[in-house]
Amino acid sequence: MLTGINPLLTGDLLRLLDRMGHGDSVLIADAHYPVYAVGVPVVEVNASAPAVLEAIRSVVPYDDYADESVALMEAEPGEGVEVGAELREAARCPDDRVTKVERFAFYELASKAFCVVRTGEARKYGNALLRKGVVGFGD
């Protein structure tokens, strides 16, 4: 056990987050996402996607250089509104650093992720990509 570390951050997940470099992305995926097709390390955390993103953000700064820092999978009209709003809040970064990406474009973007966290999120469209920033600058 560690003190001051969110209990959702397992040793395996912390190891992967530590190995990420500036600009690398972590995919926080809902339970429906084909995570093992991405071809990168997968860690499973049985919690909601917003809770997992919030936990990760407690130790990983967002990238505030070029492009957006967080990409959310764009939902079909009328779906995923609640989980999308919760993910945006959990990202803890300015609104102009968050973007919505069309579903198939999101899959393409996510295929370049450094690692994946498969959550227990049962709601559709509970997916986010967080790009890691430089540790020690403004975090």
Helices and strands as residue ranges (DSSP letters): H 11-19, E 25-29, G 35-37, E 42-45, H 49-57, E 70-73, H 81-91, G 95-97, E 98-101, H 103-110, E 115-119, E 128-131
